[in-house]
Amino acid sequence: MASTTKRAIIAKAKILGASLVNFAPADRWDEYGEVQTEYRPKALWNMAETVIVIGVPMLLPVLESTPSINYQEMYNATNSLLDQIGFRLSVWLNERGYPSIFMPRDGYGNLEILLNKYQGCFSHVFAAKYAGQGTIAYSHNLITREYGPRVRLVSVFTNLKLAGDPVIEEEICTKCDVCRRLCPSQSFTTRPDSIIADMDVDSCTRYHQELRSESRWPCGICCKVCPVGDDRKLYESTNIGLYLKEREALDKDPDDPRYKSWVHQRQHGSSGNRIY
């Protein structure tokens, strides 16, 4: 019955709009011991037996225009979709006799709160890692084979006991250093003993405040420039050198035809006027 139920959950989640659906037993948080006890599923809801992690992609050509109103609207659309999927899947499970709740896709009310309380009450990134959806990248994002870090997440807690998906043991992130080099807020510092960088959350958040004041946030550069992901082949966007040369090229020629579409989008629909 469990495998049938799992297939049914995947089918329902995809009908609701999910692209990735993976499962993690709640006891995996205890097995790995990486997340503080109070941030684990059973600490948040004692009935939790399985965490269902839902992922939807960010569309690379839209993300490439960041910072732009177009990327902001796509980001907002994924947020709304994820909360709808999480809520509706929880209700669907409840109606079948399996108590379920969802953790909203973001865990903070605004950027000012994030400056003082830098984390939400639950990490979807670690949930996705324990569900075998991907690994944690240099940039602290979840990174997947399908979309690189260009994926947004929500989690459903259920008391239904389901087999977890295998955790991905091999790192997907290549630690290529491109996200560090191109980060506008210079928020990453390489750690020699870890693939995950030290991150200056304060610097990152303050840059987001600038973008929000221009009505074109979030930043998303670390997701944009990552070379990993099958979506790059789909969109025929494999030339990472285009990102590495972007600032220099636009400083030399703001009308450089290689970046014309991105610049056009950045200069419309928001109060900002920057070209990168």
BAFI-3210 file (N, C-alpha, C; in Angstrom, 3 decimals, decimal comma, padded with zeros to 6 digits):
// residues 276
n [1|2|3|4|5|6|7|8|9|10|11|12|13|14|15|16|17|18|19|20|21|22|23|24|25|26|27|28|29|30|31|32|33|34|35|36|37|38|39|40|41|42|43|44|45|46|47|48|49|50|51|52|53|54|55|56|57|58|59|60|61|62|63|64|65|66|67|68|69|70|71|72|73|74|75|76|77|78|79|80|81|82|83|84|85|86|87|88|89|90|91|92|93|94|95|96|97|98|99|100|101|102|103|104|105|106|107|108|109|110|111|112|113|114|115|116|117|118|119|120|121|122|123|124|125|126|127|128|129|130|131|132|133|134|135|136|137|138|139|140|141|142|143|144|145|146|147|148|149|150|151|152|153|154|155|156|157|158|159|160|161|162|163|164|165|166|167|168|169|170|171|172|173|174|175|176|177|178|179|180|181|182|183|184|185|186|187|188|189|190|191|192|193|194|195|196|197|198|199|200|201|202|203|204|205|206|207|208|209|210|211|212|213|214|215|216|217|218|219|220|221|222|223|224|225|226|227|228|229|230|231|232|233|234|235|236|237|238|239|240|241|242|243|244|245|246|247|248|249|250|251|252|253|254|255|256|257|258|259|260|261|262|263|264|265|266|267|268|269|270|271|272|273|274|275|276]
n.u [000,827|002,007|003,816|002,025|000,570|002,589|003,149|000,713|000,715|002,825|001,739|-000,513|000,705|002,071|-000,016|-000,963|001,060|003,727|007,169|009,364|009,291|009,944|010,884|011,445|012,162|011,294|013,139|015,616|016,785|017,713|019,546|021,553|022,282|022,912|021,303|020,033|018,305|015,808|014,965|014,134|011,820|010,083|010,290|008,965|006,447|004,942|003,706|004,855|006,084|007,040|008,602|007,560|009,024|008,688|009,512|009,859|010,835|012,928|012,795|015,382|016,087|014,575|015,557|018,116|017,881|018,035|019,040|015,591|012,180|010,825|012,076|011,510|008,699|008,436|009,658|007,871|005,645|006,432|006,615|003,930|002,716|004,024|003,175|000,469|000,494|001,619|-000,322|-002,706|-001,992|-001,595|-004,199|-005,469|-004,231|-005,076|-007,806|-007,829|-007,262|-004,737|-003,042|-001,706|000,461|001,796|004,961|005,483|007,034|008,948|010,647|010,487|009,292|010,002|012,780|014,056|013,538|014,984|017,583|017,999|017,148|018,404|017,532|014,863|012,233|012,436|014,362|014,110|016,042|017,802|015,887|015,319|017,794|017,884|015,820|016,794|016,780|018,699|021,936|023,728|024,928|027,941|027,040|025,095|022,618|020,132|021,183|020,417|020,360|018,678|017,978|020,108|020,858|018,523|015,836|012,883|011,405|009,104|007,742|005,965|004,650|003,794|001,940|002,016|003,836|006,414|008,638|011,844|013,469|016,606|019,438|021,526|024,820|027,166|028,700|026,959|027,493|030,248|032,086|033,075|033,554|032,428|030,060|030,948|032,801|031,169|029,237|027,292|027,330|029,537|029,493|030,450|032,872|035,462|035,746|038,294|037,884|035,365|032,715|030,749|030,433|031,522|029,141|028,217|025,546|024,383|025,484|024,516|021,733|021,426|022,073|019,908|017,934|018,484|017,808|015,111|014,105|014,117|012,184|012,767|013,622|014,335|018,002|019,545|021,820|023,728|022,297|021,698|024,247|025,354|026,848|025,729|023,122|020,449|018,711|020,142|020,972|018,534|017,770|019,841|021,985|024,869|027,212|029,168|031,067|029,867|028,567|030,744|032,073|030,290|029,976|032,339|032,081|029,696|030,379|032,145|030,614|027,448|025,461|026,028|025,331|025,075|024,003|021,719|018,939|018,756|019,563|017,568|015,303|016,011|015,850|013,254|010,045|010,750|012,153|014,848|017,876|020,075|022,392|023,441]
n.v [-001,212|001,220|001,916|002,284|004,437|006,323|006,649|007,718|010,127|011,479|011,720|013,315|015,644|016,516|017,061|019,279|021,041|020,564|019,958|018,484|015,838|014,479|012,248|012,110|010,304|011,282|010,642|010,856|013,322|013,024|010,968|012,145|014,399|017,093|019,294|021,504|020,345|021,569|022,467|020,368|018,092|016,576|018,051|020,314|019,410|016,888|014,672|014,156|011,944|011,558|013,669|015,416|016,730|019,372|020,634|023,372|024,749|027,646|029,665|029,726|031,692|033,905|034,379|035,131|037,800|039,179|041,982|042,396|043,380|041,363|038,989|039,247|038,981|036,355|034,985|035,611|034,294|031,595|031,337|031,702|029,550|027,344|027,509|027,073|024,465|023,064|023,524|022,486|019,833|018,899|019,104|017,280|014,883|014,835|014,441|011,829|010,524|010,858|012,680|015,857|018,647|021,794|023,429|026,739|028,209|030,266|031,423|033,850|037,161|039,675|041,519|043,050|041,721|039,437|040,338|040,436|037,977|035,412|032,997|030,765|028,866|026,320|024,373|024,071|023,397|021,565|019,619|018,863|017,826|015,558|014,196|013,297|014,927|016,659|018,176|020,228|023,285|025,229|027,853|027,733|027,138|024,662|022,271|020,776|018,031|018,412|021,180|022,658|025,136|026,429|026,252|026,179|025,616|023,732|022,174|019,326|017,971|014,798|012,234|009,815|006,941|006,560|005,133|006,538|008,480|007,670|009,218|011,571|010,948|011,752|014,835|017,365|019,992|021,624|023,261|025,465|028,149|030,294|031,551|032,823|034,667|036,352|037,321|040,039|041,215|040,204|038,009|035,483|033,296|031,106|027,903|025,782|023,224|022,411|022,007|023,862|027,337|029,907|032,337|035,685|036,732|039,131|041,059|040,085|040,318|043,094|043,999|042,935|044,554|046,980|046,286|045,683|048,213|049,285|047,887|045,398|042,666|039,299|038,970|036,665|036,019|034,009|031,748|032,100|032,027|029,533|026,672|024,153|021,818|020,379|022,062|023,999|022,906|022,586|025,252|026,064|027,387|027,477|028,854|029,972|031,898|034,165|035,289|035,814|037,812|039,855|042,363|043,789|043,919|045,407|047,765|048,726|048,814|049,648|048,915|046,434|043,773|041,137|041,236|042,648|042,054|041,401|043,821|045,528|044,481|045,005|047,744|048,486|048,740|049,007|051,084|051,329|051,857|050,546|048,647|046,233]
n.w [000,000|000,723|-001,362|-003,463|-002,445|-002,373|-005,101|-005,834|-004,434|-005,687|-008,269|-007,728|-006,689|-008,941|-010,670|-009,366|-009,924|-009,302|-010,063|-009,152|-006,854|-003,832|-001,103|002,400|005,286|008,586|010,543|009,377|009,841|012,403|012,022|010,408|011,853|011,337|011,492|013,911|016,817|017,442|015,000|013,512|011,835|013,653|015,960|015,296|014,659|016,209|015,068|012,677|010,276|007,731|005,337|002,597|-000,159|-002,319|-005,485|-007,752|-010,903|-011,639|-014,464|-016,679|-018,813|-017,992|-015,444|-016,149|-016,747|-014,397|-012,300|-012,478|-013,119|-014,320|-013,493|-010,762|-010,758|-011,696|-009,593|-007,518|-008,534|-008,396|-005,636|-004,810|-006,156|-004,948|-002,242|-002,629|-003,700|-001,496|000,524|-000,669|-001,230|001,355|002,398|000,702|001,483|004,164|003,810|003,074|005,330|006,442|008,592|007,882|007,245|005,981|005,459|004,815|001,860|002,313|005,248|006,617|007,370|006,241|004,796|006,734|009,100|008,520|008,724|011,440|012,380|011,010|009,925|008,931|010,579|009,647|007,411|004,046|002,249|003,526|003,931|001,301|000,599|002,310|001,216|-001,119|-003,329|-004,210|-003,658|-001,260|-002,290|-002,940|-002,685|-000,741|-001,667|-002,616|-004,972|-007,995|-010,344|-012,463|-012,622|-011,678|-009,252|-009,670|-008,540|-006,582|-003,343|-001,261|001,684|002,823|005,731|006,902|008,660|007,545|006,988|004,803|002,382|002,110|-000,471|-002,042|-000,604|-002,190|-002,520|-003,822|-004,487|-006,216|-006,831|-008,291|-007,213|-008,655|-008,450|-009,746|-008,848|-006,539|-007,586|-009,089|-007,394|-006,414|-003,887|-002,744|-000,920|-000,297|001,095|000,558|002,009|002,900|003,891|003,220|000,852|000,943|001,196|003,533|004,443|004,176|005,457|006,179|004,409|001,959|002,387|002,708|000,171|-001,180|-000,089|-001,361|-004,010|-003,652|-003,039|-005,530|-006,755|-007,939|-007,119|-005,953|-005,879|-007,119|-008,618|-007,981|-008,564|-011,236|-012,563|-012,179|-013,599|-013,640|-014,468|-016,295|-017,555|-018,844|-021,239|-022,511|-022,925|-024,464|-023,277|-022,433|-022,303|-020,065|-019,949|-020,940|-018,775|-017,103|-018,480|-018,552|-017,034|-017,653|-020,434|-020,760|-019,512|-021,351|-023,665|-023,523|-025,232|-026,166|-028,241|-027,329|-024,829|-024,975|-024,670|-021,937|-020,710|-021,639|-020,309|-017,664|-017,530|-017,624|-016,068|-013,400|-010,768|-010,857|-012,783|-013,587|-015,591|-015,097]
ca.u [000,000|002,841|004,336|000,891|000,284|003,677|002,901|-000,469|001,124|003,608|000,812|-001,329|001,559|002,380|-001,246|-001,043|002,074|005,082|008,082|010,140|008,599|010,811|010,420|012,472|011,663|011,640|014,288|016,882|017,376|018,449|020,657|022,637|022,693|023,439|020,333|019,745|017,135|014,556|014,614|013,817|010,368|009,325|010,275|007,978|005,129|005,318|003,102|005,564|006,818|007,654|008,571|007,458|009,652|008,191|010,341|009,473|012,009|012,954|013,112|016,701|016,168|014,010|016,526|019,290|017,637|018,145|017,829|014,526|010,822|010,384|012,519|010,747|007,360|008,561|009,939|006,611|004,752|006,837|006,245|002,487|002,441|004,510|002,276|-000,779|000,735|001,789|-001,608|-003,687|-001,561|-001,865|-005,651|-005,758|-003,815|-005,973|-009,091|-007,626|-007,020|-003,346|-002,815|-000,609|000,555|002,923|005,813|005,543|008,313|009,913|010,454|010,664|008,260|010,589|014,242|014,511|013,521|016,069|018,845|018,106|016,919|018,849|017,023|013,492|012,083|012,653|015,160|013,709|017,261|018,205|014,825|015,517|018,977|017,535|014,853|017,474|016,449|019,924|022,929|023,856|025,994|028,843|026,260|024,081|021,389|020,032|021,564|019,855|020,865|017,739|017,901|021,147|020,227|017,367|014,662|012,278|010,995|008,165|007,746|004,741|004,834|002,664|002,182|002,088|005,204|006,753|010,061|012,540|014,287|018,032|020,177|022,613|026,068|028,184|028,404|026,584|028,245|031,631|032,924|033,758|033,931|031,813|029,099|031,710|033,412|030,174|028,284|027,334|027,590|030,765|029,054|030,974|034,291|035,732|036,263|039,082|037,458|033,954|032,258|029,849|031,183|031,028|028,286|027,897|024,111|024,081|025,824|023,563|020,412|021,439|021,997|018,520|017,165|018,672|017,014|013,687|013,749|013,966|011,106|013,274|014,391|015,653|019,194|019,547|023,022|024,372|021,508|021,831|025,550|025,796|026,887|025,113|021,687|020,012|017,959|021,044|020,932|017,215|017,743|021,069|022,682|026,004|028,396|029,318|031,905|028,998|028,354|032,018|032,488|029,144|030,217|033,390|031,553|028,695|031,089|032,772|029,565|026,135|024,576|026,581|024,174|024,981|023,291|020,686|017,653|018,831|019,596|016,227|014,405|016,441|015,571|011,813|009,164|011,229|012,707|016,291|018,306|021,368|022,380|023,835]
ca.v [000,000|002,406|002,303|002,813|005,757|007,199|006,973|008,582|011,450|012,092|012,080|014,446|016,830|016,983|017,684|020,591|021,916|020,226|019,343|017,503|015,342|013,507|011,868|011,895|009,932|012,304|010,248|011,170|014,490|012,499|010,159|012,991|015,269|018,372|020,347|021,587|019,549|022,325|022,749|019,105|017,942|016,120|019,134|021,279|018,756|015,559|013,608|014,026|010,719|011,720|015,004|015,406|017,966|019,755|021,614|023,915|025,427|029,020|029,571|030,321|032,940|035,002|034,621|035,803|039,245|039,785|042,326|042,912|043,139|040,087|037,944|039,390|038,417|034,899|034,546|035,676|033,252|030,303|031,342|031,481|028,186|026,395|027,511|026,430|023,024|022,550|023,540|021,596|018,447|018,576|018,870|016,038|013,785|014,826|013,870|010,383|009,980|010,982|014,042|016,483|020,107|022,206|024,536|027,684|028,173|031,161|031,399|035,172|038,095|040,700|041,540|043,639|040,612|038,526|040,893|040,156|036,539|035,067|031,744|030,416|027,803|025,023|024,482|023,236|022,942|020,314|018,637|018,363|016,967|014,288|013,520|012,841|015,807|017,299|018,377|021,636|023,854|026,246|029,060|027,402|026,724|023,285|022,149|019,548|017,691|018,902|022,636|023,323|025,743|027,202|025,510|026,689|024,452|023,733|020,852|018,840|016,981|013,882|011,126|008,606|006,432|006,214|004,908|007,715|008,349|007,595|010,471|011,676|011,014|012,462|016,255|017,856|021,241|021,388|024,282|026,111|029,483|031,354|032,316|033,708|035,728|037,263|037,766|041,501|041,644|039,534|037,398|034,136|033,062|029,681|027,124|024,683|021,935|022,165|022,512|024,973|028,533|030,805|033,318|036,918|036,902|040,550|041,724|039,606|040,878|044,538|044,180|042,692|045,743|047,931|045,839|045,808|049,635|049,548|046,984|044,310|041,755|039,153|039,048|035,442|035,836|032,712|030,729|032,377|031,754|028,159|025,931|022,830|021,698|019,997|023,160|024,770|022,296|022,907|026,649|026,311|028,436|026,791|029,714|030,656|033,067|035,306|035,902|036,288|039,009|040,757|043,717|044,417|044,184|046,470|049,006|049,161|049,108|049,330|048,373|045,159|042,971|039,870|041,452|043,645|041,655|041,495|045,234|046,052|044,076|045,660|049,170|048,703|048,161|049,232|052,431|051,277|052,093|049,899|047,739|044,925]
ca.w [000,000|000,836|-002,661|-004,220|-001,900|-002,806|-006,510|-005,889|-003,958|-006,765|-009,342|-007,284|-006,598|-010,292|-011,166|-008,720|-010,492|-008,878|-011,029|-008,399|-005,651|-003,174|000,224|003,422|006,611|009,573|011,366|008,696|010,491|013,552|011,513|009,905|012,951|010,849|011,798|015,337|017,198|017,408|013,614|012,850|011,644|014,820|016,946|014,830|014,681|016,705|014,276|011,401|009,993|006,415|004,742|001,133|-000,629|-003,645|-006,161|-009,060|-011,462|-012,125|-015,885|-016,822|-019,572|-017,194|-014,377|-016,715|-016,824|-013,067|-011,556|-013,336|-012,659|-014,870|-012,571|-009,518|-010,936|-011,759|-008,226|-006,791|-009,057|-007,831|-004,221|-004,707|-006,594|-003,942|-001,086|-003,052|-003,778|-000,143|001,220|-001,296|-001,047|002,758|002,530|-000,028|002,365|005,320|003,382|002,947|006,658|006,839|009,076|007,152|007,236|005,137|005,874|003,691|001,129|002,961|006,688|007,220|006,922|005,383|004,830|007,994|010,059|008,163|009,221|012,873|012,559|009,668|009,393|009,232|011,577|009,003|006,195|002,910|001,579|004,156|003,665|-000,059|000,644|002,943|000,347|-002,329|-004,454|-004,647|-002,605|-000,897|-003,108|-002,410|-002,439|000,265|-002,337|-003,087|-006,375|-008,553|-011,678|-013,471|-012,728|-010,898|-008,085|-010,131|-008,091|-005,355|-002,564|-000,143|002,330|003,463|006,793|007,027|009,584|006,735|006,887|003,434|002,130|001,614|-001,673|-001,682|-000,498|-003,169|-001,767|-004,596|-004,606|-007,539|-006,988|-008,711|-006,552|-009,781|-007,985|-010,551|-008,039|-005,643|-008,369|-009,650|-006,369|-006,313|-002,513|-002,292|000,335|-000,105|001,373|000,396|003,135|002,326|004,418|002,906|-000,442|001,234|001,578|004,573|003,778|004,892|005,249|006,334|003,156|000,953|002,678|002,457|-001,283|-001,543|000,276|-002,464|-005,151|-003,312|-003,145|-006,956|-007,224|-008,788|-006,290|-005,335|-006,716|-007,916|-009,452|-007,719|-009,270|-012,670|-013,178|-011,939|-014,859|-013,493|-014,710|-017,634|-018,164|-019,709|-022,571|-023,067|-023,362|-025,225|-022,531|-021,795|-022,368|-018,790|-020,208|-021,169|-017,461|-016,573|-019,224|-018,680|-016,526|-018,461|-021,778|-020,707|-019,205|-022,600|-024,650|-022,947|-026,278|-026,645|-028,676|-026,596|-023,568|-025,257|-024,094|-020,476|-020,355|-021,918|-019,235|-016,429|-017,569|-017,728|-015,065|-012,041|-010,623|-011,070|-014,155|-013,799|-016,730|-014,587]
c.u [000,861|003,351|003,228|000,569|001,347|003,488|001,730|-000,131|001,908|002,688|-000,017|-000,497|001,865|001,148|-001,379|000,036|003,500|005,886|008,925|009,361|009,466|010,424|011,595|011,814|012,150|012,872|015,633|017,563|018,211|019,674|021,844|023,145|023,244|022,569|020,040|018,395|015,828|014,110|014,245|012,295|009,597|009,296|009,213|006,561|005,352|004,691|003,878|006,338|007,584|007,554|008,572|007,978|009,259|009,119|009,720|010,648|011,805|013,462|014,360|016,719|015,566|014,985|017,745|019,113|017,812|019,245|016,781|013,176|010,331|010,828|011,754|009,368|007,402|008,808|008,660|005,641|005,123|006,476|004,769|002,120|002,846|003,599|000,948|-000,616|000,831|000,479|-002,569|-003,298|-001,803|-003,347|-006,031|-005,379|-004,710|-007,299|-009,013|-007,196|-005,594|-003,090|-001,557|-000,695|001,675|003,673|005,931|006,942|009,337|009,605|010,683|009,667|008,769|012,100|014,789|014,544|014,702|017,426|019,081|017,920|017,173|018,300|015,562|013,437|012,342|013,406|014,661|014,932|017,745|017,148|015,009|016,751|018,615|016,503|015,493|017,182|017,688|020,920|022,999|025,105|026,870|028,053|025,163|022,732|021,350|020,437|021,110|020,444|019,980|017,867|019,077|020,509|018,966|016,061|014,201|011,544|009,889|008,118|006,401|005,122|003,595|002,991|002,187|003,549|005,460|008,254|010,692|013,251|015,766|018,672|021,320|023,920|027,157|027,786|028,053|027,312|029,696|032,614|033,748|034,153|033,260|030,851|029,820|032,245|032,404|029,140|028,369|027,680|028,842|030,547|029,698|032,482|034,533|036,280|037,031|038,592|036,016|033,632|031,360|030,658|030,678|030,266|028,018|026,433|023,720|024,333|024,841|022,201|020,363|021,432|020,568|017,625|017,286|017,778|015,518|013,241|013,556|012,852|011,608|014,217|013,698|016,784|019,277|020,789|023,649|023,607|021,657|023,116|026,032|025,749|026,159|023,627|021,358|019,248|018,848|021,047|019,616|017,207|018,976|021,863|023,819|027,274|028,512|030,208|031,094|028,709|029,648|032,454|031,433|029,461|031,249|032,860|030,569|029,299|031,692|031,717|028,203|025,150|025,112|025,417|024,004|024,116|022,070|019,347|017,655|018,781|018,228|015,269|014,743|016,020|014,081|011,090|009,625|011,876|014,202|016,647|019,633|021,268|022,929|023,761]
c.v [001,261|002,873|002,876|004,220|006,749|007,602|007,928|010,004|012,181|012,570|013,302|015,719|017,390|017,602|019,101|021,554|021,622|019,651|018,260|017,125|014,247|013,343|011,615|011,463|010,958|011,929|010,485|012,396|014,043|011,706|011,031|013,967|016,622|019,559|020,333|020,953|020,315|022,687|021,482|018,897|017,568|017,162|020,173|020,716|017,283|014,406|013,322|012,714|010,812|013,177|014,844|016,751|018,209|020,811|022,078|024,728|026,925|028,962|030,401|031,617|034,144|035,383|035,378|037,315|039,942|040,847|042,965|042,619|041,782|038,924|038,025|038,746|036,895|034,326|034,543|034,582|031,882|030,215|031,023|030,044|027,169|026,352|026,855|024,907|022,427|022,469|022,507|020,126|018,009|018,272|017,555|014,821|013,692|014,150|012,356|009,742|010,064|012,427|014,652|017,995|020,493|023,355|025,491|027,800|029,124|031,228|032,736|036,145|039,193|040,714|042,125|042,571|039,682|039,037|040,545|038,677|035,896|033,753|031,533|029,249|026,421|025,235|023,510|022,686|021,626|019,232|018,018|017,477|015,596|013,505|013,053|013,683|016,473|017,353|019,874|022,200|024,824|027,458|028,893|027,051|025,208|023,282|020,783|019,278|018,299|020,405|023,366|023,894|026,532|026,457|026,105|025,532|024,757|022,310|020,562|017,796|016,102|012,777|009,787|008,177|005,936|006,000|006,184|007,436|008,328|008,977|010,449|011,894|011,805|013,920|016,623|019,164|020,920|022,363|025,032|027,549|030,616|032,187|033,252|034,914|036,780|037,751|039,286|041,998|041,005|038,831|036,054|034,123|031,559|029,074|025,931|023,304|021,580|022,685|023,719|026,158|029,104|031,911|034,497|037,241|038,376|041,302|041,357|040,270|042,370|044,839|043,930|043,871|046,826|047,562|045,973|047,264|050,051|048,709|045,972|043,428|040,401|039,219|037,846|035,190|034,467|031,569|030,868|031,804|030,317|027,348|024,594|022,900|021,351|021,114|023,998|024,208|022,633|024,303|027,033|027,460|027,807|027,642|030,534|031,894|034,323|036,039|036,526|037,597|040,116|042,184|044,474|044,813|045,353|047,800|049,599|049,589|048,697|048,743|047,067|044,221|041,656|040,013|042,358|043,311|041,813|042,950|045,865|045,722|044,769|047,123|049,486|048,062|048,306|050,609|052,475|051,469|051,426|048,900|046,367|044,929]
c.w [000,000|-000,520|-003,539|-003,754|-002,348|-004,262|-006,647|-005,453|-005,040|-007,882|-008,965|-007,238|-007,979|-010,959|-010,614|-009,207|-010,085|-010,045|-010,376|-007,147|-005,048|-001,712|001,166|004,728|007,639|010,393|010,662|009,320|011,698|013,103|011,108|010,963|012,532|011,252|013,297|015,658|017,027|015,999|012,830|012,793|012,904|015,939|016,587|014,863|015,027|015,939|012,987|011,315|008,682|005,989|003,222|000,641|-002,083|-004,230|-007,464|-009,591|-011,626|-013,566|-016,201|-017,638|-018,845|-016,088|-014,901|-016,791|-015,479|-013,012|-012,467|-012,718|-013,166|-013,982|-011,259|-009,640|-011,042|-010,369|-007,401|-007,236|-008,492|-006,355|-004,032|-005,075|-005,526|-002,718|-001,421|-003,119|-002,383|000,609|000,641|-001,170|000,397|002,965|001,867|000,820|003,595|004,986|003,204|004,255|007,144|007,296|008,441|007,281|006,278|005,780|004,685|003,123|001,713|004,445|007,360|006,599|006,007|005,582|006,124|009,093|009,799|008,647|010,683|013,209|011,204|009,125|009,771|010,203|010,998|007,702|005,128|002,175|002,192|003,928|002,289|-000,148|001,193|002,139|-000,955|-003,549|-005,044|-003,504|-002,299|-001,551|-002,320|-001,918|-001,398|-000,355|-002,486|-004,557|-006,869|-009,928|-012,758|-013,710|-012,075|-009,636|-008,437|-009,826|-006,771|-004,675|-001,559|000,408|002,981|004,502|006,844|008,026|008,863|006,605|005,473|003,307|001,587|000,308|-001,266|-001,633|-001,509|-002,418|-002,497|-004,766|-006,051|-007,846|-007,320|-008,053|-007,597|-009,490|-008,756|-009,709|-007,073|-006,409|-008,816|-008,638|-006,196|-004,910|-001,925|-000,950|000,643|000,143|001,351|001,682|002,565|002,749|004,051|001,526|-000,253|001,754|002,896|003,863|004,694|004,610|005,322|005,029|002,047|001,146|002,379|000,954|-001,769|-001,176|-000,806|-003,652|-004,876|-003,433|-004,600|-007,578|-008,228|-007,973|-006,322|-006,364|-007,656|-008,756|-009,233|-008,382|-010,779|-013,245|-012,998|-013,234|-014,827|-013,850|-016,146|-018,331|-019,084|-021,136|-023,264|-023,668|-024,175|-024,612|-021,740|-021,763|-021,081|-018,942|-020,458|-019,858|-016,942|-017,227|-019,196|-018,229|-017,359|-019,834|-021,774|-020,292|-020,486|-023,618|-024,083|-023,955|-026,872|-026,985|-027,922|-025,346|-023,743|-024,594|-022,581|-020,031|-020,553|-020,774|-017,921|-016,367|-017,711|-016,545|-013,624|-011,984|-010,860|-012,526|-014,465|-014,943|-016,341|-013,076]
res [m|a|s|t|t|k|r|a|i|i|a|k|a|k|i|l|g|a|s|l|v|n|f|a|p|a|d|r|w|d|e|y|g|e|v|q|t|e|y|r|p|k|a|l|w|n|m|a|e|t|v|i|v|i|g|v|p|m|l|l|p|v|l|e|s|t|p|s|i|n|y|q|e|m|y|n|a|t|n|s|l|l|d|q|i|g|f|r|l|s|v|w|l|n|e|r|g|y|p|s|i|f|m|p|r|d|g|y|g|n|l|e|i|l|l|n|k|y|q|g|c|f|s|h|v|f|a|a|k|y|a|g|q|g|t|i|a|y|s|h|n|l|i|t|r|e|y|g|p|r|v|r|l|v|s|v|f|t|n|l|k|l|a|g|d|p|v|i|e|e|e|i|c|t|k|c|d|v|c|r|r|l|c|p|s|q|s|f|t|t|r|p|d|s|i|i|a|d|m|d|v|d|s|c|t|r|y|h|q|e|l|r|s|e|s|r|w|p|c|g|i|c|c|k|v|c|p|v|g|d|d|r|k|l|y|e|s|t|n|i|g|l|y|l|k|e|r|e|a|l|d|k|d|p|d|d|p|r|y|k|s|w|v|h|q|r|q|h|g|s|s|g|n|r|i|y]
***
